[in-house]
Amino acid sequence: MNRMQDKVVLLTGIGSGMGRAAALRFAREGAKVIGCDLFDESSDETMKLARDEGLEIKSQGQVDLSDPAAAKRWVDWALSIYGHADVLYNNASTPRFGEIDELSIDDWNFTINNELNLVFYTVKAIWPYFKEHGGVVLNIGSIAGTRGVEFMSQNAHGTAKGGVISLTQQLAAEGGRYGIRAVCISPGFIVTPSTAWLVDSGPQPLLDNLARLPLGRPGRPEDIVNAALFLASEEAQWITGVNLVVDGGGTVLG
Ligand SMILES: NC(=O)c1ccc[n+]([C@@H]2O[C@H](COP(=O)([O-])OP(=O)(O)OC[C@H]3O[C@@H](n4cnc5c(N)ncnc54)[C@H](O)[C@@H]3O)[C@@H](O)[C@H]2O)c1
């Protein structure tokens, strides 16, 4: 407990899945969590779950981070609350899928905006503050960012997540001299509201992949949040630029 005591953590996409799990866990560990989500009912629910435990999470209400002005407003608002920030945790994303000849140009642009550009927007907004005070940028990539799969058309999604991984490396290179660390976690298959249906009725090759995972089960949000806690904490003070794959060992099988 208290591994993040009094750290101010800006966390995107707190209304669902791993973002909700991270918001609650970081708050339990003493962090002052300031969130946002596209859907204010879902971020309200996360804040309520925190209150039920005697914790407090703040959120701005409906924020669409794919709009650079909205992303900057959220970061500025978050910085104004405690006058301070330690961690920017970029969790939120929305992909669209489709085979390359069927995915529309709108869907491609939507995915790049909602999975890659939104990370650039929040980082760009907080960078001047972090340059002065130091800080941690924690991005969520994906194993889709470094590989392809034949059973699911994730061309735009994989490209965007590859961009997130690459951007993290560059942020680490640019930020080190200012005391800024930048790290990425690439989850494998994690059971969240977005993916739960695949466990029962996903394509057979995915089910086969899950069945042969070396660690024997699909991921849980807390598997990612545990890694995030470590990478965001002082214990990771000499770690930057990494892409930590948290996937139950799936990618080592090729
Ligand atoms: N679930 C998996 O198997 C898996 C695997 C690899 C990577 N990831 C990544 O992990 C992260 C969390 O995944 P999840 O499964 O918990 O997702 P999720 O869909 O359950 O939650 C994402 C949250 O982000 C919010 N959001 C999306 N776009 C937004 C925007 N433009 N502005 C503000 N909020 C926005 C959504 O409203 C939602 O509450 C994502 O970056 C995802 O790509 C997930």
The ligand as a Gaussian input file, in Angstrom:
#p B3LYP/6-31G(d) Opt

LIG

0 1
 N       -8.135000      -5.291000     -23.703000
 C       -7.089000      -5.777000     -24.361000
 O       -6.982000      -6.972000     -24.651000
 C       -5.976000      -4.840000     -24.781000
 C       -4.827000      -5.396000     -25.361000
 C       -3.786000      -4.562000     -25.728000
 C       -3.878000      -3.202000     -25.493000
 N       -5.001000      -2.691000     -24.939000
 C       -5.031000      -1.241000     -24.685000
 O       -5.274000      -1.009000     -23.294000
 C       -6.004000       0.213000     -23.133000
 C       -7.277000      -0.029000     -22.342000
 O       -8.012000      -1.064000     -22.973000
 P       -9.431000      -1.557000     -22.405000
 O       -9.639000      -2.911000     -22.978000
 O       -9.481000      -1.332000     -20.938000
 O      -10.380000      -0.545000     -23.179000
 P      -11.881000      -0.072000     -22.868000
 O      -12.499000       0.166000     -24.199000
 O      -12.562000      -0.997000     -21.905000
 O      -11.655000       1.327000     -22.147000
 C      -11.110000       2.433000     -22.837000
 C      -11.643000       3.696000     -22.167000
 O      -11.079000       4.823000     -22.867000
 C      -12.115000       5.737000     -23.171000
 N      -11.789000       6.460000     -24.390000
 C      -11.643000       5.923000     -25.620000
 N      -11.392000       6.886000     -26.512000
 C      -11.361000       8.061000     -25.831000
 C      -11.156000       9.413000     -26.215000
 N      -10.984000       9.758000     -27.501000
 N      -11.189000      10.371000     -25.261000
 C      -11.397000      10.033000     -23.964000
 N      -11.611000       8.773000     -23.542000
 C      -11.592000       7.795000     -24.482000
 C      -13.355000       4.866000     -23.368000
 O      -14.559000       5.601000     -23.226000
 C      -13.168000       3.797000     -22.292000
 O      -13.739000       4.170000     -21.047000
 C       -6.249000       0.729000     -24.547000
 O       -5.215000       1.641000     -24.896000
 C       -6.138000      -0.525000     -25.402000
 O       -5.789000      -0.281000     -26.742000
 C       -6.065000      -3.474000     -24.597000

